[in-house]
Amino acid sequence: MDMYIRVKRSKTTYFIRCKPTDKILEIKLKLQELVDQPANNQRLIIPATGEVLEDSRTLADQKVENDAVVALTLRKDDNEFEEVNIVRPNDFYQARDADGANW
Amino acid sequence: MRKEDTVKLISAEGFEFVVDKEAAMVSQTIHNMLTSPGSFAERQHGEVTFPEISTTILEKICQYFYWHLQFASSIDLNSENLAVVSGKETEFPIEPELTLELMMAANYLHT
């Protein structure tokens, strides 16, 4: 196994095993059964920068590394994609999260 | 990925982590739940709820499962490999403030 990424939406996190040479489309195909949505209804975004990942490019191309967090958004009924929505646990450790520390 | 190959781990706050069964089975406790014959409801639904493990800790545990798959299994007596495994890059990072809770959870999960 080469690496994994954490794909997050709302309160759910999908741990996806992948390779740096995988294209984003391949990641979406891995996700499609888990999220019950075909690849073209999915959009993957780097939460820190808001950068939308492109299907035809690889993870390595777009600097997505092992253990990276990627946001998943799905197409809504009106054909638009929803906003990034990742719920964080509201607990003791939140203060540190708020600093934007990456850990 | 097929749903049957994954298991959903649910934290005290109701957050869900979908991981490969192979990864979750790094935990002996989860392994037993998923493989023992009979009446574990977990086995049918592919869902395990941990009302006593917080989200932060459960996520750390899932990261550990994958770290284990990536690196721990590659340890053998070949000295070259050992050097790689003990290297800084492959260390599993644990924040000091998580240590106690993480140890309790690890003990429970036989991880």
Backbone of each chain as ProteinMPNN parsed JSONL, in Angstrom:
{"seq_chain_A": "MDMYIRVKRSKTTYFIRCKPTDKILEIKLKLQELVDQPANNQRLIIPATGEVLEDSRTLADQKVENDAVVALTLRKDDNEFEEVNIVRPNDFYQARDADGANW", "coords_chain_A": {"N_chain_A": [[0.842, -1.206, 0.0], [0.561, 2.186, -0.87], [-0.265, 4.836, -0.121], [-2.748, 6.824, 1.641], [-5.764, 8.761, 1.527], [-7.841, 11.123, 3.264], [-11.131, 11.507, 2.827], [-13.525, 13.876, 3.269], [-16.846, 14.673, 4.235], [-19.423, 16.481, 5.592], [-20.279, 14.796, 8.513], [-18.84, 12.574, 7.994], [-16.028, 10.528, 7.262], [-14.079, 9.192, 4.718], [-11.683, 6.767, 4.377], [-9.386, 6.36, 1.94], [-7.528, 4.181, 0.06], [-4.732, 4.669, -2.027], [-2.62, 5.581, -4.847], [0.185, 7.739, -5.525], [0.211, 8.208, -8.216], [-2.355, 7.889, -9.071], [-5.187, 9.047, -10.88], [-7.485, 11.768, -10.312], [-10.027, 11.082, -11.144], [-9.989, 8.322, -10.829], [-10.018, 8.108, -8.074], [-12.55, 9.098, -7.562], [-14.058, 7.106, -8.72], [-13.519, 5.041, -6.988], [-14.882, 6.019, -4.827], [-17.509, 6.026, -5.592], [-19.38, 3.94, -5.08], [-19.42, 3.941, -2.321], [-20.472, 6.434, -1.612], [-22.799, 6.459, -2.998], [-23.1, 7.924, -5.346], [-22.516, 8.778, -8.719], [-19.316, 9.288, -10.393], [-19.334, 11.717, -11.822], [-20.985, 13.309, -10.386], [-19.58, 14.069, -8.276], [-17.328, 16.22, -6.507], [-14.029, 17.029, -5.759], [-12.141, 18.746, -3.381], [-9.464, 20.773, -2.166], [-9.471, 21.553, 1.125], [-8.105, 23.625, 2.481], [-7.288, 25.548, 0.611], [-9.338, 25.753, -1.175], [-9.087, 24.844, -3.694], [-10.154, 23.186, -6.601], [-9.964, 19.825, -7.46], [-8.75, 18.303, -10.404], [-10.161, 15.947, -12.665], [-8.53, 14.693, -14.63], [-5.961, 14.875, -13.798], [-3.196, 13.787, -11.711], [-2.898, 12.665, -8.257], [-0.348, 13.273, -7.217], [0.476, 15.31, -8.967], [-1.107, 17.374, -8.101], [-0.321, 17.901, -5.62], [-1.332, 16.308, -3.543], [-0.892, 14.544, -0.74], [0.178, 11.673, 1.257], [-2.127, 10.873, 3.836], [-3.513, 13.212, 3.512], [-6.21, 15.594, 3.79], [-9.195, 15.739, 2.046], [-11.912, 17.485, 0.704], [-15.204, 16.418, -0.019], [-17.736, 17.243, -2.271], [-21.128, 17.133, -3.369], [-23.323, 16.937, -6.227], [-26.178, 18.936, -6.316], [-29.845, 18.912, -6.418], [-30.501, 20.99, -8.138], [-28.511, 20.921, -9.968], [-26.22, 22.32, -9.352], [-23.113, 22.32, -7.49], [-22.787, 21.523, -4.023], [-21.709, 23.556, -1.194], [-18.45, 23.327, 0.392], [-18.517, 21.292, 3.194], [-17.494, 20.452, 6.164], [-17.818, 18.958, 9.167], [-16.516, 19.586, 12.314], [-15.4, 17.841, 15.247], [-16.813, 18.895, 18.288], [-15.108, 19.438, 20.706], [-12.865, 19.042, 23.459], [-10.44, 19.45, 22.136], [-10.754, 21.412, 20.37], [-9.857, 24.053, 20.518], [-7.237, 23.981, 19.713], [-7.485, 23.13, 17.106], [-8.613, 25.375, 15.999], [-6.554, 27.115, 15.673], [-5.598, 26.489, 13.27], [-3.651, 24.66, 13.052], [-1.905, 22.055, 11.52], [-2.445, 18.834, 11.917]], "CA_chain_A": [[0.0, 0.0, 0.0], [1.406, 3.364, -1.004], [-0.716, 5.982, 0.669], [-4.196, 6.945, 1.751], [-6.24, 10.123, 1.772], [-9.076, 11.173, 4.048], [-12.131, 12.289, 2.096], [-14.495, 14.262, 4.299], [-18.06, 15.424, 3.909], [-20.287, 16.531, 6.762], [-19.679, 14.123, 9.663], [-18.293, 11.289, 7.556], [-14.686, 10.505, 6.672], [-13.741, 7.968, 3.998], [-10.249, 6.531, 4.206], [-9.249, 5.772, 0.612], [-6.158, 3.785, -0.292], [-4.458, 5.108, -3.384], [-1.22, 5.759, -5.224], [0.419, 9.119, -5.97], [-0.015, 8.295, -9.666], [-3.783, 7.771, -9.384], [-5.876, 10.27, -11.305], [-8.614, 12.112, -9.439], [-11.186, 10.306, -11.596], [-9.922, 6.992, -10.224], [-10.449, 8.26, -6.679], [-14.007, 9.251, -7.587], [-14.636, 5.795, -9.015], [-13.455, 4.275, -5.752], [-15.854, 6.587, -3.892], [-18.898, 6.12, -6.05], [-20.302, 3.046, -4.392], [-19.513, 4.308, -0.906], [-21.317, 7.615, -1.416], [-24.01, 6.281, -3.805], [-23.188, 8.969, -6.369], [-21.523, 8.552, -9.776], [-18.151, 10.179, -10.342], [-19.565, 13.071, -12.346], [-21.726, 14.088, -9.391], [-18.684, 14.349, -7.154], [-16.249, 17.182, -6.717], [-13.061, 16.944, -4.671], [-11.58, 20.084, -3.156], [-8.523, 20.93, -1.051], [-10.212, 22.48, 1.983], [-7.325, 24.78, 2.929], [-7.153, 26.555, -0.433], [-10.529, 25.801, -2.009], [-8.721, 24.394, -5.043], [-10.915, 22.04, -7.082], [-9.052, 18.856, -8.082], [-9.197, 17.98, -11.765], [-10.257, 14.511, -12.937], [-7.533, 14.133, -15.53], [-4.626, 15.006, -13.222], [-2.932, 12.815, -10.655], [-2.764, 13.191, -6.902], [0.982, 13.865, -7.057], [0.447, 16.567, -9.723], [-1.845, 18.428, -7.408], [0.266, 17.977, -4.275], [-2.127, 15.616, -2.541], [0.046, 13.578, -0.184], [-0.323, 10.7, 2.218], [-2.844, 11.38, 5.01], [-4.128, 14.502, 3.211], [-7.656, 15.708, 3.916], [-9.813, 16.282, 0.839], [-13.349, 17.652, 0.902], [-16.08, 15.925, -1.077], [-19.054, 17.863, -2.393], [-21.972, 16.404, -4.315], [-24.223, 17.754, -7.039], [-27.518, 19.036, -5.739], [-30.94, 18.722, -7.367], [-30.52, 22.06, -9.14], [-27.352, 20.748, -10.835], [-25.048, 22.996, -8.79], [-22.463, 21.592, -6.41], [-22.943, 22.124, -2.702], [-20.514, 24.144, -0.596], [-17.675, 22.431, 1.251], [-19.086, 21.222, 4.529], [-16.847, 19.454, 7.01], [-18.127, 19.234, 10.566], [-15.447, 19.162, 13.218], [-15.908, 17.499, 16.574], [-16.849, 20.057, 19.162], [-14.666, 18.902, 21.99], [-11.719, 19.571, 24.185], [-9.286, 19.757, 21.303], [-11.15, 22.37, 19.348], [-9.054, 25.267, 20.605], [-6.03, 23.791, 18.929], [-7.906, 23.101, 15.708], [-8.938, 26.718, 15.539], [-5.302, 27.771, 15.3], [-5.243, 26.082, 11.928], [-2.509, 23.735, 13.089], [-2.143, 20.893, 10.668], [-1.97, 17.653, 12.641]], "C_chain_A": [[0.871, 1.247, 0.0], [0.999, 4.508, -0.087], [-2.229, 5.9, 0.851], [-4.524, 8.426, 1.875], [-7.526, 10.032, 2.581], [-10.055, 12.091, 3.321], [-13.271, 12.588, 3.056], [-15.686, 15.006, 3.713], [-18.966, 15.337, 5.13], [-19.62, 15.812, 7.931], [-19.007, 12.811, 9.278], [-16.901, 11.465, 6.945], [-14.478, 9.163, 5.988], [-12.23, 7.873, 3.903], [-10.082, 5.766, 2.894], [-7.779, 5.447, 0.344], [-5.896, 4.138, -1.746], [-2.952, 5.193, -3.626], [-1.021, 7.204, -5.681], [0.114, 9.297, -7.459], [-1.487, 8.125, -10.051], [-4.33, 9.111, -9.849], [-7.073, 10.507, -10.377], [-9.858, 11.309, -9.832], [-11.187, 8.902, -10.966], [-10.36, 7.027, -8.755], [-11.977, 8.35, -6.631], [-14.692, 7.914, -7.875], [-14.596, 4.895, -7.781], [-14.56, 4.721, -4.796], [-17.288, 6.311, -4.296], [-19.855, 5.138, -5.382], [-20.508, 3.449, -2.935], [-20.462, 5.472, -0.684], [-22.61, 7.544, -2.229], [-24.189, 7.394, -4.83], [-22.135, 8.689, -7.432], [-20.438, 9.626, -9.754], [-18.464, 11.591, -10.818], [-20.476, 13.911, -11.451], [-20.861, 14.426, -8.18], [-17.701, 15.449, -7.525], [-15.331, 17.084, -5.501], [-12.286, 18.258, -4.592], [-10.559, 20.022, -2.021], [-9.125, 21.958, -0.094], [-9.426, 23.742, 2.338], [-7.335, 25.908, 1.89], [-8.413, 26.721, -1.28], [-10.279, 25.34, -3.437], [-9.523, 23.142, -5.428], [-9.973, 21.097, -7.829], [-9.621, 18.395, -9.423], [-9.087, 16.487, -12.043], [-9.053, 13.942, -13.666], [-6.125, 14.191, -14.942], [-4.454, 14.045, -12.055], [-2.876, 13.499, -9.289], [-1.433, 13.917, -6.744], [1.07, 15.224, -7.761], [-0.116, 17.715, -8.917], [-1.476, 18.476, -5.936], [-0.639, 17.388, -3.191], [-1.276, 14.464, -2.013], [-0.631, 12.61, 0.769], [-0.992, 11.403, 3.4], [-3.5, 12.745, 4.759], [-5.638, 14.451, 3.446], [-8.197, 16.386, 2.658], [-11.317, 16.373, 1.094], [-14.108, 17.104, -0.299], [-17.351, 16.765, -1.093], [-19.82, 17.133, -3.489], [-22.886, 17.381, -5.058], [-25.61, 17.751, -6.41], [-28.574, 18.88, -6.838], [-30.939, 19.771, -8.476], [-29.261, 22.055, -10.021], [-26.097, 21.495, -10.374], [-24.4, 22.088, -7.76], [-22.672, 22.317, -5.088], [-21.618, 22.737, -2.239], [-19.747, 23.072, 0.182], [-18.268, 22.463, 2.649], [-18.422, 20.088, 5.304], [-17.136, 19.837, 8.458], [-16.97, 18.734, 11.414], [-16.042, 18.787, 14.569], [-15.785, 18.704, 17.501], [-16.401, 19.632, 20.547], [-13.456, 19.643, 22.511], [-10.605, 20.077, 23.274], [-9.552, 20.871, 20.317], [-10.269, 23.606, 19.339], [-7.82, 25.146, 19.717], [-6.351, 23.734, 17.438], [-8.07, 24.508, 15.16], [-7.692, 27.49, 15.141], [-4.902, 27.439, 13.873], [-4.035, 25.167, 11.901], [-2.853, 22.495, 12.283], [-1.585, 19.643, 11.322], [-2.937, 16.51, 12.572]], "O_chain_A": [[1.813, 1.35, 0.785], [1.825, 5.072, 0.631], [-2.894, 5.028, 0.292], [-3.686, 9.236, 2.272], [-8.208, 9.007, 2.584], [-9.832, 13.297, 3.214], [-13.905, 11.677, 3.589], [-15.549, 15.847, 2.825], [-19.239, 14.249, 5.637], [-18.507, 16.173, 8.314], [-18.644, 12.022, 10.151], [-16.64, 12.42, 6.213], [-14.675, 8.114, 6.601], [-11.573, 8.788, 3.409], [-10.582, 4.649, 2.757], [-6.911, 6.319, 0.396], [-6.754, 3.926, -2.602], [-2.137, 4.92, -2.745], [-1.961, 7.828, -6.172], [-0.201, 10.399, -7.907], [-1.829, 8.207, -11.231], [-3.995, 10.163, -9.305], [-7.594, 9.583, -9.751], [-10.643, 10.906, -8.974], [-12.239, 8.367, -10.617], [-10.992, 6.092, -8.263], [-12.615, 7.75, -5.765], [-15.765, 7.627, -7.344], [-15.502, 4.095, -7.55], [-15.108, 3.911, -4.048], [-18.19, 6.352, -3.459], [-21.016, 5.471, -5.143], [-21.602, 3.323, -2.385], [-21.18, 5.505, 0.315], [-23.431, 8.459, -2.164], [-25.319, 7.767, -5.146], [-20.986, 8.395, -7.101], [-20.607, 10.705, -9.188], [-17.923, 12.559, -10.283], [-20.71, 15.087, -11.728], [-21.337, 14.99, -7.194], [-17.298, 15.594, -8.68], [-15.794, 17.058, -4.36], [-11.84, 18.8, -5.603], [-10.759, 19.311, -1.036], [-9.276, 23.122, -0.465], [-10.013, 24.814, 2.48], [-7.386, 27.085, 2.249], [-8.551, 27.701, -2.012], [-11.162, 25.437, -4.29], [-9.566, 22.166, -4.679], [-9.259, 21.528, -8.735], [-10.817, 18.134, -9.551], [-8.09, 15.843, -11.717], [-8.602, 12.838, -13.361], [-5.193, 13.624, -15.514], [-5.428, 13.554, -11.485], [-2.816, 14.724, -9.182], [-1.379, 15.025, -6.212], [1.656, 16.169, -7.233], [0.324, 18.859, -9.026], [-2.213, 19.016, -5.112], [-0.705, 17.899, -2.073], [-0.973, 13.521, -2.745], [-1.825, 12.705, 1.05], [-0.485, 12.406, 3.903], [-3.993, 13.369, 5.698], [-6.262, 13.397, 3.317], [-7.73, 17.452, 2.256], [-11.919, 15.446, 1.636], [-13.707, 17.3, -1.446], [-17.973, 16.977, -0.052], [-19.226, 16.584, -4.418], [-23.175, 18.481, -4.587], [-26.139, 16.707, -6.027], [-28.251, 18.736, -8.018], [-31.323, 19.487, -9.611], [-28.972, 23.026, -10.72], [-25.025, 21.314, -10.951], [-25.047, 21.193, -7.217], [-22.727, 23.545, -5.032], [-20.559, 22.474, -2.809], [-20.309, 22.051, 0.578], [-18.493, 23.532, 3.217], [-18.749, 18.916, 5.118], [-16.744, 20.91, 8.916], [-16.504, 17.606, 11.254], [-17.059, 19.341, 14.986], [-14.786, 19.424, 17.492], [-17.219, 19.483, 21.455], [-13.099, 20.724, 22.044], [-9.908, 21.033, 23.615], [-8.684, 21.233, 19.523], [-9.967, 24.15, 18.276], [-7.419, 26.104, 19.056], [-5.585, 24.227, 16.61], [-7.716, 24.796, 14.017], [-7.774, 28.427, 14.347], [-3.975, 28.037, 13.327], [-3.459, 24.926, 10.841], [-3.961, 21.965, 12.366], [-0.377, 19.413, 11.286], [-2.677, 15.446, 13.134]]}, "seq_chain_B": "MRKEDTVKLISAEGFEFVVDKEAAMVSQTIHNMLTSPGSFAERQHGEVTFPEISTTILEKICQYFYWHLQFASSIDLNSENLAVVSGKETEFPIEPELTLELMMAANYLHT", "coords_chain_B": {"N_chain_B": [[-14.221, 0.78, -4.913], [-15.841, -1.625, -2.876], [-18.796, -1.743, -0.911], [-18.98, -3.887, 0.829], [-16.417, -4.411, 1.515], [-15.674, -2.59, 3.32], [-15.833, -0.99, 6.56], [-17.849, 0.753, 8.876], [-16.963, 2.978, 11.299], [-18.159, 4.395, 14.222], [-18.145, 7.295, 16.152], [-18.289, 8.619, 19.575], [-19.601, 11.068, 19.304], [-21.092, 10.648, 17.085], [-19.835, 10.855, 14.642], [-18.691, 9.54, 11.517], [-16.459, 7.071, 10.322], [-15.263, 5.655, 7.489], [-13.643, 2.831, 6.716], [-11.274, 0.506, 5.229], [-11.959, -2.952, 5.645], [-9.783, -4.568, 6.05], [-7.983, -2.78, 7.163], [-9.285, -2.008, 9.552], [-9.206, -4.367, 10.889], [-6.759, -4.525, 12.005], [-7.109, -3.97, 14.587], [-7.627, -6.157, 17.191], [-9.963, -6.495, 18.627], [-11.979, -5.44, 16.944], [-11.559, -7.123, 14.817], [-12.414, -9.569, 15.93], [-15.123, -8.975, 16.327], [-15.986, -8.767, 13.704], [-15.494, -11.189, 12.545], [-16.256, -13.34, 14.123], [-18.457, -16.083, 14.412], [-22.058, -15.945, 14.416], [-23.886, -13.753, 16.504], [-23.137, -11.025, 16.436], [-24.269, -7.918, 15.766], [-22.843, -6.077, 14.433], [-21.521, -7.365, 12.429], [-23.35, -7.93, 10.421], [-24.253, -5.386, 9.547], [-21.995, -4.002, 9.03], [-21.18, -1.928, 10.611], [-19.775, -0.302, 13.386], [-20.297, 0.961, 16.553], [-18.768, 3.18, 18.766], [-19.399, 4.232, 21.705], [-17.819, 5.302, 23.642], [-15.549, 6.381, 22.643], [-13.995, 9.269, 21.587], [-14.384, 11.537, 18.775], [-12.001, 12.685, 17.819], [-10.053, 10.969, 18.821], [-10.844, 8.557, 17.661], [-10.423, 9.059, 14.96], [-7.67, 9.315, 14.957], [-7.002, 6.739, 15.621], [-7.888, 5.354, 13.35], [-6.124, 6.432, 11.503], [-3.841, 5.312, 12.504], [-4.321, 2.592, 11.94], [-3.982, 2.538, 9.159], [-1.412, 3.472, 8.949], [-0.144, 1.326, 10.101], [-0.656, -0.662, 8.182], [0.837, 0.398, 6.119], [3.504, 0.515, 7.029], [4.25, -1.115, 9.294], [4.009, -3.785, 8.622], [6.093, -4.179, 6.999], [8.331, -4.606, 8.411], [11.119, -6.539, 8.804], [13.819, -8.885, 9.234], [15.766, -7.983, 7.656], [18.284, -5.713, 7.502], [18.397, -3.33, 6.164], [15.753, -2.624, 5.668], [14.88, -2.328, 8.3], [16.185, -0.035, 9.108], [14.878, 1.832, 7.565], [12.303, 1.674, 8.574], [12.591, 2.572, 11.17], [13.141, 5.141, 10.759], [12.734, 8.732, 10.729], [10.746, 9.634, 9.024], [8.816, 7.699, 8.927], [7.704, 7.582, 11.369], [5.008, 7.361, 13.689], [2.988, 10.006, 14.385], [2.056, 11.328, 17.527], [0.107, 13.481, 19.36], [0.957, 15.007, 22.439], [-1.172, 15.639, 24.213], [-3.124, 13.879, 23.518], [-2.383, 11.449, 24.352], [-3.115, 9.9, 26.713], [-5.896, 9.307, 26.459], [-5.789, 7.997, 24.053], [-4.278, 5.766, 24.64], [-5.996, 4.41, 26.342], [-8.097, 3.812, 24.621], [-6.735, 2.241, 22.776], [-6.044, 0.085, 24.32], [-8.563, -0.995, 24.836], [-9.266, -1.723, 22.267], [-7.417, -3.604, 21.62], [-5.141, -2.913, 20.094]], "CA_chain_B": [[-14.308, 0.064, -3.642], [-17.168, -2.158, -2.619], [-19.225, -1.506, 0.465], [-18.736, -5.061, 1.682], [-15.01, -4.452, 1.936], [-15.398, -1.512, 4.269], [-16.604, -1.005, 7.788], [-18.068, 2.121, 9.326], [-16.726, 3.118, 12.734], [-18.91, 5.58, 14.638], [-17.595, 7.816, 17.415], [-19.237, 9.035, 20.616], [-20.395, 12.208, 18.837], [-21.84, 10.273, 15.891], [-19.052, 11.012, 13.411], [-18.483, 8.232, 10.901], [-15.211, 6.836, 9.602], [-15.402, 4.495, 6.622], [-12.288, 2.321, 6.472], [-11.191, -0.856, 4.713], [-12.021, -3.981, 6.674], [-8.424, -5.013, 6.314], [-7.368, -1.807, 8.068], [-9.932, -2.071, 10.86], [-8.868, -5.627, 11.549], [-5.532, -4.354, 12.781], [-7.619, -4.091, 15.955], [-8.072, -7.518, 17.485], [-11.357, -6.432, 19.073], [-12.834, -5.296, 15.758], [-11.398, -8.378, 14.083], [-13.314, -10.555, 16.533], [-16.515, -8.586, 16.064], [-16.342, -8.933, 12.296], [-15.266, -12.532, 12.034], [-16.791, -14.437, 14.923], [-19.76, -16.517, 13.926], [-23.143, -15.699, 15.332], [-24.908, -12.717, 16.592], [-22.714, -9.628, 16.455], [-24.997, -7.122, 14.762], [-21.825, -5.346, 13.676], [-21.077, -8.115, 11.275], [-24.345, -7.797, 9.364], [-24.407, -4.033, 9.015], [-20.712, -3.376, 8.735], [-21.069, -0.692, 11.387], [-19.452, -0.499, 14.791], [-20.401, 2.219, 17.278], [-17.953, 3.244, 19.984], [-19.938, 5.36, 22.455], [-16.854, 5.812, 24.617], [-14.35, 6.913, 21.986], [-14.314, 10.566, 20.971], [-14.103, 11.613, 17.337], [-10.576, 12.971, 17.593], [-9.299, 9.76, 19.111], [-11.18, 7.514, 16.687], [-9.747, 9.377, 13.709], [-6.253, 8.99, 15.164], [-6.899, 5.277, 15.575], [-8.001, 4.95, 11.944], [-4.841, 6.774, 10.862], [-2.882, 4.297, 12.934], [-4.578, 1.355, 11.181], [-3.373, 2.647, 7.831], [0.044, 3.533, 9.168], [0.265, -0.05, 10.361], [-0.62, -1.365, 6.892], [1.896, 0.942, 5.275], [4.878, 0.379, 7.479], [4.581, -2.117, 10.295], [4.113, -5.116, 8.045], [7.318, -4.3, 6.218], [9.465, -4.871, 9.307], [11.664, -7.891, 8.868], [15.164, -8.872, 9.789], [16.635, -7.295, 6.71], [18.695, -4.507, 8.231], [18.09, -2.143, 5.374], [14.366, -2.283, 5.939], [14.741, -1.869, 9.677], [16.624, 1.355, 9.162], [13.819, 2.651, 6.986], [11.144, 1.679, 9.452], [12.832, 3.365, 12.374], [13.456, 6.507, 10.344], [11.836, 9.798, 11.162], [9.627, 9.8, 8.113], [7.772, 6.705, 9.109], [7.227, 7.619, 12.741], [3.59, 7.705, 13.806], [2.958, 11.162, 15.287], [0.981, 11.378, 18.528], [0.173, 14.707, 20.129], [1.04, 14.656, 23.851], [-2.444, 15.753, 24.933], [-4.021, 12.776, 23.154], [-1.755, 10.183, 24.705], [-3.822, 9.093, 27.699], [-7.136, 8.799, 25.882], [-5.434, 7.086, 22.976], [-3.843, 4.508, 25.25], [-7.175, 3.708, 26.852], [-8.815, 3.285, 23.469], [-5.923, 1.184, 22.188], [-6.165, -1.054, 25.218], [-9.88, -1.559, 24.593], [-9.341, -2.282, 20.911], [-6.298, -4.522, 21.413], [-4.45, -2.428, 18.899]], "C_chain_B": [[-15.728, -0.417, -3.395], [-17.511, -1.971, -1.152], [-18.894, -2.675, 1.383], [-17.311, -5.102, 2.201], [-14.675, -3.374, 2.951], [-16.223, -1.707, 5.535], [-16.7, 0.439, 8.275], [-17.897, 2.16, 10.846], [-17.336, 4.44, 13.185], [-18.469, 6.013, 16.035], [-18.708, 8.206, 18.377], [-20.153, 10.151, 20.117], [-21.156, 11.894, 17.556], [-21.126, 10.56, 14.587], [-18.704, 9.637, 12.86], [-17.16, 8.166, 10.153], [-15.354, 5.548, 8.812], [-13.998, 4.021, 6.258], [-12.364, 0.925, 5.855], [-11.271, -1.84, 5.876], [-10.617, -4.429, 7.063], [-7.717, -4.082, 7.309], [-7.953, -1.936, 9.469], [-9.516, -3.323, 11.623], [-7.46, -5.629, 12.146], [-5.9, -4.425, 14.27], [-8.167, -5.496, 16.181], [-9.546, -7.524, 17.9], [-12.307, -6.331, 17.875], [-12.757, -6.56, 14.897], [-12.368, -9.436, 14.612], [-14.772, -10.243, 16.242], [-16.923, -8.94, 14.641], [-16.207, -10.368, 11.812], [-15.915, -13.627, 12.866], [-18.176, -14.808, 14.435], [-20.841, -16.093, 14.917], [-23.628, -14.281, 15.324], [-24.403, -11.284, 16.67], [-23.455, -8.871, 15.356], [-24.011, -6.374, 13.87], [-21.484, -6.047, 12.371], [-22.051, -7.947, 10.108], [-24.332, -6.415, 8.725], [-23.093, -3.396, 8.595], [-20.557, -2.039, 9.444], [-20.711, -1.036, 12.824], [-19.517, 0.863, 15.479], [-19.559, 2.14, 18.546], [-18.404, 4.438, 20.821], [-18.92, 5.972, 23.415], [-15.588, 6.371, 23.977], [-14.713, 8.202, 21.255], [-13.836, 10.59, 19.517], [-12.614, 11.791, 17.058], [-9.74, 11.708, 17.769], [-9.576, 8.687, 18.057], [-10.5, 7.786, 15.342], [-8.263, 9.011, 13.796], [-6.055, 7.467, 15.06], [-6.974, 4.783, 14.129], [-6.704, 5.269, 11.194], [-3.781, 5.75, 11.242], [-3.061, 2.995, 12.161], [-3.846, 1.396, 9.849], [-1.862, 2.759, 7.918], [0.594, 2.12, 9.346], [0.369, -0.838, 9.044], [0.547, -0.894, 6.034], [3.276, 0.483, 5.707], [5.151, -0.833, 8.361], [4.803, -3.485, 9.663], [5.414, -5.295, 7.267], [8.546, -4.551, 7.098], [9.896, -6.329, 9.156], [13.119, -7.793, 9.298], [16.197, -8.251, 8.849], [17.01, -5.919, 7.278], [18.373, -3.231, 7.456], [16.665, -1.669, 5.657], [14.186, -1.731, 7.343], [15.125, -0.401, 9.79], [15.536, 2.274, 8.617], [12.656, 2.785, 7.962], [11.368, 2.554, 10.676], [13.135, 4.83, 12.035], [12.374, 7.489, 10.728], [10.579, 9.856, 10.289], [8.483, 8.846, 8.381], [7.261, 6.661, 10.546], [5.734, 7.959, 12.752], [3.448, 8.836, 14.821], [1.774, 11.108, 16.259], [1.152, 12.658, 19.35], [0.123, 14.356, 21.611], [-0.322, 14.674, 24.557], [-3.426, 14.637, 24.583], [-3.581, 11.46, 23.791], [-2.617, 9.31, 25.612], [-5.081, 8.468, 27.097], [-6.855, 7.748, 24.801], [-4.995, 5.73, 23.532], [-5.031, 3.704, 25.766], [-7.96, 3.067, 25.704], [-8.05, 2.11, 22.847], [-6.011, -0.092, 23.015], [-7.485, -1.78, 24.962], [-9.936, -2.292, 23.248], [-8.284, -3.347, 20.66], [-5.52, -4.165, 20.155], [-2.971, -2.23, 19.191]], "O_chain_B": [[-16.695, 0.294, -3.67], [-16.649, -2.03, -0.276], [-18.572, -2.489, 2.557], [-17.029, -5.75, 3.208], [-13.531, -3.256, 3.39], [-17.177, -2.485, 5.567], [-15.774, 1.233, 8.114], [-18.597, 1.463, 11.58], [-17.061, 5.486, 12.597], [-18.425, 5.211, 16.968], [-19.894, 8.137, 18.053], [-21.335, 10.186, 20.458], [-21.802, 12.778, 16.993], [-21.746, 10.515, 13.524], [-18.455, 8.694, 13.611], [-16.792, 9.098, 9.438], [-15.542, 4.476, 9.386], [-13.255, 4.725, 5.574], [-13.388, 0.249, 5.948], [-10.723, -1.596, 6.951], [-10.309, -4.638, 8.236], [-6.962, -4.527, 8.172], [-7.217, -1.971, 10.456], [-9.48, -3.331, 12.853], [-7.027, -6.626, 12.724], [-5.109, -4.877, 15.098], [-9.05, -5.96, 15.46], [-10.287, -8.447, 17.563], [-13.309, -7.043, 17.801], [-13.754, -7.003, 14.326], [-13.052, -10.109, 13.841], [-15.562, -11.14, 15.947], [-18.054, -9.358, 14.393], [-16.756, -10.721, 10.768], [-16.109, -14.737, 12.371], [-18.973, -13.938, 14.084], [-20.573, -15.907, 16.104], [-23.769, -13.668, 14.266], [-25.199, -10.389, 16.954], [-23.286, -9.152, 14.17], [-24.301, -6.076, 12.711], [-21.2, -5.413, 11.354], [-21.637, -7.835, 8.954], [-24.392, -6.29, 7.502], [-23.075, -2.382, 7.897], [-19.889, -1.133, 8.946], [-21.282, -1.956, 13.409], [-18.868, 1.813, 15.04], [-19.628, 1.167, 19.298], [-17.863, 5.535, 20.676], [-19.15, 7.06, 23.943], [-14.664, 6.787, 24.676], [-15.615, 8.226, 20.418], [-13.007, 9.782, 19.097], [-12.045, 11.138, 16.182], [-8.843, 11.419, 16.976], [-8.661, 7.993, 17.612], [-10.055, 6.858, 14.667], [-7.679, 8.477, 12.853], [-5.076, 6.988, 14.488], [-6.216, 3.899, 13.731], [-6.245, 4.485, 10.364], [-2.94, 5.368, 10.429], [-2.08, 2.363, 11.769], [-3.182, 0.437, 9.454], [-1.13, 2.222, 7.087], [1.649, 1.771, 8.817], [1.33, -1.573, 8.814], [1.165, -1.681, 5.317], [4.111, 0.111, 4.882], [6.169, -1.505, 8.196], [5.664, -4.25, 10.098], [5.792, -6.413, 6.918], [9.661, -4.691, 6.594], [9.096, -7.241, 9.366], [13.586, -6.722, 9.684], [17.349, -8.032, 9.221], [16.144, -5.074, 7.501], [18.11, -2.183, 8.047], [16.412, -0.481, 5.856], [13.432, -0.781, 7.553], [14.467, 0.374, 10.484], [15.305, 3.361, 9.148], [12.103, 3.868, 8.149], [10.44, 3.201, 11.162], [13.357, 5.649, 12.927], [11.239, 7.108, 11.015], [9.481, 10.102, 10.786], [7.325, 9.149, 8.096], [6.466, 5.788, 10.895], [5.259, 8.743, 11.93], [3.757, 8.648, 15.998], [0.635, 10.871, 15.855], [2.2, 12.888, 19.954], [-0.666, 13.5, 22.011], [-0.594, 13.82, 25.401], [-4.439, 14.462, 25.26], [-4.32, 10.476, 23.771], [-2.83, 8.131, 25.329], [-5.305, 7.263, 27.209], [-7.576, 6.761, 24.659], [-5.305, 4.684, 22.963], [-5.07, 2.48, 25.645], [-8.422, 1.931, 25.808], [-8.648, 1.112, 22.444], [-6.047, -1.2, 22.478], [-7.529, -3.008, 24.881], [-10.57, -3.339, 23.119], [-8.259, -3.939, 19.58], [-5.281, -5.0, 19.283], [-2.216, -1.825, 18.307]]}, "name": "protein", "num_of_chains": 2, "seq": "MDMYIRVKRSKTTYFIRCKPTDKILEIKLKLQELVDQPANNQRLIIPATGEVLEDSRTLADQKVENDAVVALTLRKDDNEFEEVNIVRPNDFYQARDADGANWMRKEDTVKLISAEGFEFVVDKEAAMVSQTIHNMLTSPGSFAERQHGEVTFPEISTTILEKICQYFYWHLQFASSIDLNSENLAVVSGKETEFPIEPELTLELMMAANYLHT"}
